[in-house]
């Protein structure tokens, strides 16, 4: 098996994922996963596709992540890994789809409008 190349996106985060057979080593932007994502919740999110498909420790992941915050980056990486696992074996798709891991979450931050404080919040209104 050669390297499988996929892409995952969430908000403004983009994750380019390169999955290959190995020992379960995850490298993100040339750093170990433990040094990049400190929170156990984020680490759990990233390992979720492997846990669902019983492939923990079977594949090495090399990822380049750009943009967004830590949560968006973790979810982008999770989508990229899920897509790569489906590319390797089509049997994984129903398992991952049932958990909602094959869906690209298209929600983005609403833009700020002129004459307002934020996207929806207005400046204080004074009648007199």
MARBA-3410 file (N, C-alpha, C, O; in Angstrom, 1 decimal):
128
0.8,-1.2,0.0,0.0,0.0,0.0,0.9,1.2,0.0,1.8,1.4,0.8 ~ 0.6,2.2,-0.9,1.3,3.4,-0.9,0.6,4.4,0.0,-0.3,4.1,0.8 ~ 1.1,5.7,0.0,0.5,6.7,0.8,-0.8,7.2,0.2,-0.9,7.5,-1.0 ~ -1.8,7.3,1.1,-3.1,7.9,0.7,-3.2,9.3,1.1,-2.9,9.6,2.3 ~ -3.5,10.2,0.2,-3.5,11.6,0.4,-5.0,12.1,0.4,-5.7,11.9,-0.6
-5.4,12.8,1.5,-6.8,13.3,1.5,-6.7,14.7,2.2,-5.7,15.2,2.7 ~ -7.9,15.4,2.1,-8.0,16.7,2.7,-9.2,16.8,3.6,-10.3,16.2,3.3 ~ -9.1,17.5,4.7,-10.2,17.7,5.6,-10.3,19.2,5.9,-9.2,19.9,6.1 ~ -11.5,19.7,6.0,-11.7,21.1,6.3,-12.7,21.3,7.4,-13.7,20.5,7.5 ~ -12.6,22.4,8.2,-13.5,22.8,9.2,-13.3,24.2,9.5,-12.2,24.6,9.9
-14.4,25.0,9.4,-14.3,26.5,9.5,-13.2,27.0,8.6,-13.3,26.8,7.4 ~ -12.1,27.6,9.1,-11.0,28.1,8.2,-9.8,27.2,8.3,-8.8,27.5,7.7 ~ -9.9,26.0,9.0,-8.8,25.1,9.1,-8.8,24.1,8.0,-9.8,23.6,7.6 ~ -7.6,23.9,7.4,-7.4,22.9,6.4,-6.3,21.9,6.8,-5.2,22.3,7.2 ~ -6.6,20.6,6.7,-5.7,19.6,7.0,-5.4,18.7,5.8,-6.3,18.1,5.3
-4.1,18.6,5.4,-3.7,17.7,4.4,-3.2,16.5,5.1,-2.2,16.6,5.8 ~ -3.8,15.3,4.8,-3.5,14.1,5.5,-2.8,13.1,4.6,-3.3,12.8,3.5 ~ -1.7,12.5,5.1,-1.0,11.5,4.3,-1.0,10.2,5.2,-0.3,10.2,6.2 ~ -1.8,9.2,4.8,-1.9,8.0,5.6,-1.2,6.9,5.0,-1.3,6.6,3.8 ~ -0.4,6.2,5.8,0.4,5.0,5.3,0.4,3.9,6.3,0.2,4.2,7.5
0.7,2.7,5.9,0.8,1.6,6.9,1.9,1.8,7.8,3.0,2.3,7.4 ~ 1.8,1.5,9.1,2.8,1.7,10.1,2.5,1.3,11.4,1.8,0.3,11.6 ~ 2.9,2.1,12.4,2.8,1.7,13.8,1.8,2.6,14.6,1.7,2.4,15.8 ~ 1.1,3.5,14.0,0.2,4.3,14.6,0.8,5.7,15.0,0.2,6.4,15.9 ~ 1.9,6.1,14.5,2.5,7.3,14.8,1.8,8.5,14.0,1.6,8.4,12.8
1.5,9.5,14.8,0.8,10.7,14.2,1.7,11.9,14.3,2.1,12.3,15.4 ~ 2.0,12.5,13.2,2.9,13.7,13.1,2.1,14.8,12.5,1.6,14.7,11.4 ~ 2.1,16.0,13.2,1.3,17.1,12.7,2.3,18.3,12.6,2.9,18.7,13.6 ~ 2.4,18.8,11.4,3.4,20.0,11.1,4.8,19.7,11.7,5.4,20.5,12.3 ~ 5.2,18.4,11.5,6.6,18.0,11.9,6.7,17.9,13.4,7.8,17.9,13.9
5.6,17.8,14.1,5.6,17.7,15.6,4.8,16.5,16.0,3.9,16.1,15.3 ~ 5.1,15.9,17.1,4.3,14.8,17.7,2.9,15.3,18.0,2.7,16.4,18.4 ~ 2.0,14.3,18.0,0.6,14.7,18.3,0.4,15.2,19.7,-0.4,16.1,19.9 ~ 1.2,14.7,20.6,1.1,15.1,22.0,1.6,16.5,22.3,1.1,17.2,23.2 ~ 2.5,16.9,21.4,3.1,18.3,21.5,2.2,19.3,20.8,2.2,20.5,21.2
1.4,18.8,19.8,0.6,19.8,19.1,-0.8,20.0,19.7,-1.2,21.1,19.9 ~ -1.5,18.8,20.0,-2.8,18.9,20.7,-2.6,18.5,22.1,-2.3,17.3,22.4 ~ -2.7,19.4,23.1,-2.5,19.1,24.5,-3.7,18.4,25.2,-3.5,17.6,26.1 ~ -4.9,18.8,24.8,-6.1,18.4,25.5,-6.5,16.9,25.1,-6.5,16.6,24.0 ~ -6.9,16.1,26.1,-7.3,14.8,25.9,-8.5,14.7,25.0,-8.7,13.7,24.2
-9.4,15.7,25.1,-10.6,15.7,24.3,-10.3,15.8,22.8,-10.9,15.1,22.0 ~ -9.3,16.6,22.5,-8.9,16.8,21.1,-8.2,15.5,20.6,-8.4,15.1,19.4 ~ -7.4,14.9,21.4,-6.7,13.7,21.0,-7.7,12.5,20.8,-7.6,11.7,19.9 ~ -8.8,12.5,21.6,-9.9,11.5,21.4,-10.6,11.8,20.1,-10.9,10.8,19.4 ~ -10.8,13.0,19.8,-11.5,13.3,18.5,-10.7,12.8,17.3,-11.2,12.3,16.4
-9.4,13.0,17.4,-8.5,12.6,16.3,-8.4,11.1,16.1,-8.4,10.6,15.0 ~ -8.5,10.4,17.3,-8.4,8.9,17.2,-9.7,8.2,17.0,-9.7,7.0,16.9 ~ -10.8,9.0,17.0,-12.1,8.4,16.8,-12.3,7.6,15.6,-12.9,6.5,15.6 ~ -11.8,8.0,14.4,-12.0,7.2,13.2,-11.3,5.9,13.3,-11.8,4.8,12.8 ~ -10.1,5.9,13.9,-9.4,4.6,14.1,-10.1,3.7,15.0,-10.1,2.5,14.8
-10.6,4.2,16.1,-11.3,3.4,17.1,-12.6,2.8,16.5,-12.9,1.6,16.8 ~ -13.3,3.5,15.7,-14.5,3.0,15.1,-14.3,1.9,14.1,-15.1,1.0,13.9 ~ -13.2,2.0,13.4,-12.8,1.0,12.3,-11.9,-0.1,12.8,-11.4,-0.9,12.0 ~ -11.5,-0.1,14.1,-10.6,-1.1,14.7,-9.3,-1.1,13.9,-8.7,-2.2,13.7 ~ -8.7,0.1,13.7,-7.4,0.2,13.0,-6.4,1.0,13.8,-5.5,1.6,13.3
-6.6,1.0,15.2,-5.7,1.7,16.1,-4.3,1.1,16.0,-4.2,-0.2,16.2 ~ -3.3,1.9,15.7,-1.9,1.4,15.6,-1.6,0.7,14.3,-0.5,0.2,14.2 ~ -2.4,0.8,13.3,-2.1,0.1,12.0,-1.6,1.1,11.0,-0.9,0.7,10.0 ~ -1.9,2.4,11.1,-1.5,3.4,10.1,-0.7,4.6,10.8,-1.0,5.0,11.9 ~ 0.2,5.1,10.0,0.9,6.3,10.4,0.3,7.5,9.7,-0.2,7.4,8.5
0.2,8.6,10.4,-0.5,9.8,9.8,0.6,10.9,9.8,1.2,11.2,10.9 ~ 0.7,11.5,8.7,1.5,12.8,8.6,0.6,13.8,8.1,0.0,13.6,7.0 ~ 0.4,14.9,8.8,-0.6,15.9,8.4,0.1,17.3,8.4,0.9,17.6,9.3 ~ -0.4,18.1,7.5,0.0,19.5,7.5,-1.3,20.3,7.7,-2.3,20.2,6.9 ~ -1.4,21.1,8.8,-2.6,21.8,9.2,-2.3,23.3,9.2,-1.3,23.7,9.6
-3.3,24.0,8.6,-3.1,25.4,8.5,-4.5,26.1,8.8,-5.5,25.6,8.4 ~ -4.4,27.3,9.4,-5.6,28.1,9.7,-6.5,27.6,10.8,-6.3,26.5,11.3 ~ -7.4,28.5,11.3,-8.3,28.1,12.3,-7.7,28.0,13.7,-6.6,28.3,13.9 ~ -8.6,27.5,14.6,-8.2,27.3,16.0,-7.9,25.8,16.2,-8.0,25.0,15.3 ~ -7.6,25.5,17.5,-7.2,24.1,17.8,-8.4,23.1,17.6,-8.2,22.1,17.0
-9.6,23.5,17.9,-10.8,22.6,17.7,-11.1,22.4,16.3,-11.3,21.3,15.8 ~ -11.1,23.5,15.5,-11.3,23.4,14.1,-10.2,22.6,13.4,-10.5,21.8,12.5 ~ -9.0,22.7,13.8,-7.9,21.9,13.3,-8.0,20.4,13.6,-7.8,19.6,12.7 ~ -8.4,20.1,14.8,-8.6,18.7,15.2,-9.8,18.1,14.4,-9.6,17.0,14.0 ~ -10.9,18.8,14.2,-12.0,18.3,13.4,-11.7,18.2,12.0,-12.1,17.3,11.3
-10.8,19.1,11.4,-10.4,19.0,10.0,-9.5,17.7,9.9,-9.6,17.0,8.9 ~ -8.6,17.5,10.8,-7.8,16.3,10.8,-8.6,15.0,10.9,-8.3,14.1,10.2 ~ -9.6,15.0,11.7,-10.5,13.9,11.9,-11.2,13.5,10.6,-11.3,12.4,10.2 ~ -11.7,14.6,9.9,-12.3,14.4,8.6,-11.4,13.8,7.5,-11.7,12.9,6.8 ~ -10.1,14.4,7.5,-9.1,13.9,6.6,-8.8,12.4,6.8,-8.6,11.7,5.9
-8.6,12.0,8.1,-8.3,10.7,8.4,-9.5,9.7,8.0,-9.3,8.7,7.5 ~ -10.7,10.2,8.3,-11.9,9.4,7.9,-11.9,9.2,6.4,-12.2,8.0,6.0 ~ -11.7,10.2,5.7,-11.7,10.1,4.2,-10.6,9.1,3.7,-10.8,8.4,2.8 ~ -9.4,9.2,4.3,-8.3,8.3,4.0,-8.7,6.8,4.3,-8.4,6.0,3.5 ~ -9.3,6.6,5.4,-9.7,5.2,5.8,-10.7,4.6,4.8,-10.7,3.5,4.5
-11.6,5.5,4.3,-12.6,5.1,3.3,-11.9,4.8,2.0,-12.3,3.8,1.3 ~ -10.9,5.6,1.7,-10.2,5.4,0.4,-9.4,4.0,0.4,-9.3,3.4,-0.6 ~ -9.0,3.7,1.6,-8.2,2.4,1.8,-9.2,1.2,1.7,-9.0,0.3,1.0 ~ -10.3,1.3,2.4,-11.3,0.2,2.5,-12.7,0.8,2.5,-13.1,1.6,3.4 ~ -13.5,0.5,1.5,-14.9,1.0,1.3,-15.8,0.5,2.4,-16.8,1.1,2.7
-15.4,-0.6,3.1,-16.2,-1.1,4.2,-16.3,-0.2,5.4,-17.2,-0.3,6.2 ~ -15.3,0.7,5.5,-15.3,1.6,6.7,-16.3,2.7,6.5,-16.7,3.4,7.5 ~ -16.8,3.0,5.3,-17.7,4.1,5.1,-19.0,4.1,5.9,-19.3,5.1,6.6 ~ -19.8,3.0,6.0,-21.0,3.0,6.8,-20.7,3.2,8.3,-21.5,3.9,9.0 ~ -19.6,2.7,8.8,-19.3,2.9,10.2,-19.0,4.3,10.5,-19.5,4.9,11.5
-18.2,5.0,9.7,-17.9,6.4,9.9,-19.0,7.3,9.6,-19.2,8.3,10.3 ~ -19.8,7.0,8.6,-21.0,7.8,8.2,-22.0,7.8,9.3,-22.7,8.8,9.6 ~ -22.2,6.7,10.0,-23.2,6.6,11.1,-22.9,7.5,12.2,-23.7,8.0,12.9 ~ -21.6,7.7,12.5,-21.1,8.6,13.5,-21.0,10.1,13.1,-20.7,10.9,13.9 ~ -21.3,10.3,11.8,-21.2,11.7,11.3,-19.8,12.2,10.9,-19.6,13.4,10.9
-18.9,11.2,10.7,-17.5,11.6,10.5,-17.2,11.8,9.0,-16.1,12.3,8.7 ~ -18.1,11.5,8.1,-17.8,11.7,6.7,-18.4,13.0,6.2,-18.3,13.3,5.0 ~ -19.1,13.7,7.0,-19.8,15.0,6.6,-18.9,16.2,6.9,-18.3,16.3,7.9 ~ -18.7,17.0,5.8,-18.0,18.2,6.0,-18.9,19.3,6.6,-19.9,19.6,6.1 ~ -18.5,19.7,7.8,-19.3,20.7,8.6,-19.1,22.1,7.9,-18.0,22.7,8.0
-20.1,22.5,7.2,-20.0,23.7,6.4,-20.2,25.0,7.2,-20.2,26.1,6.6 ~ -20.5,24.9,8.5,-20.8,26.2,9.2,-19.5,27.0,9.3,-18.5,26.6,9.7 ~ -19.7,28.3,9.0,-18.6,29.3,9.0,-19.0,30.4,9.9,-20.2,30.6,10.2 ~ -18.1,31.3,10.3,-18.4,32.4,11.1,-19.1,33.5,10.2,-18.7,33.7,9.1 ~ -20.2,34.0,10.8,-20.9,35.0,10.1,-20.2,36.3,10.0,-19.5,36.7,11.0
-20.2,37.0,8.9,-19.4,38.2,8.8,-20.0,39.4,9.6,-21.2,39.4,9.9 ~ -19.1,40.3,10.0,-19.5,41.5,10.7,-20.1,42.5,9.7,-19.6,42.7,8.6 ~ -21.3,43.0,10.1,-21.9,44.0,9.2,-21.6,45.4,9.6,-21.3,45.7,10.7 ~ -21.5,46.3,8.6,-21.2,47.7,8.9,-22.4,48.3,9.7,-23.6,48.0,9.5 ~ -22.1,49.2,10.6,-23.1,49.9,11.5,-23.5,49.0,12.6,-24.4,49.4,13.4
-22.8,47.9,12.8,-23.1,47.0,14.0,-21.8,46.7,14.7,-20.7,46.8,14.1 ~ -22.0,46.2,16.0,-20.8,45.9,16.8,-20.2,44.6,16.3,-19.0,44.5,16.1 ~ -21.0,43.6,16.1,-20.6,42.3,15.6,-21.5,41.8,14.5,-22.2,42.6,13.9 ~ -21.6,40.5,14.2,-22.4,40.0,13.1,-23.9,40.3,13.4,-24.6,40.7,12.5 ~ -24.3,40.1,14.6,-25.8,40.3,15.0,-26.0,41.3,16.1,-27.0,42.0,16.1
-25.0,41.5,16.9,-25.1,42.5,18.0,-25.1,43.9,17.4,-24.2,44.3,16.5 ~ -26.0,44.8,17.9,-26.1,46.2,17.5,-25.4,47.1,18.5,-25.2,46.7,19.7 ~ -25.2,48.3,18.1,-24.8,49.3,19.1,-26.0,49.7,19.9,-27.1,49.5,19.5 ~ -25.8,50.2,21.1,-26.9,50.5,22.0,-27.8,51.6,21.4,-27.3,52.6,20.9 ~ -29.1,51.3,21.5,-30.0,52.3,20.9,-30.5,53.3,21.9,-30.8,52.9,23.0
-30.4,54.6,21.6,-30.9,55.6,22.5,-32.0,56.4,21.9,-31.8,56.9,20.8 ~ -33.1,56.4,22.5,-34.3,57.0,22.0,-34.2,58.5,22.0,-34.6,59.2,21.1 ~ -33.6,59.0,23.1,-33.4,60.5,23.2,-32.0,60.9,23.5,-31.6,62.0,23.6
END
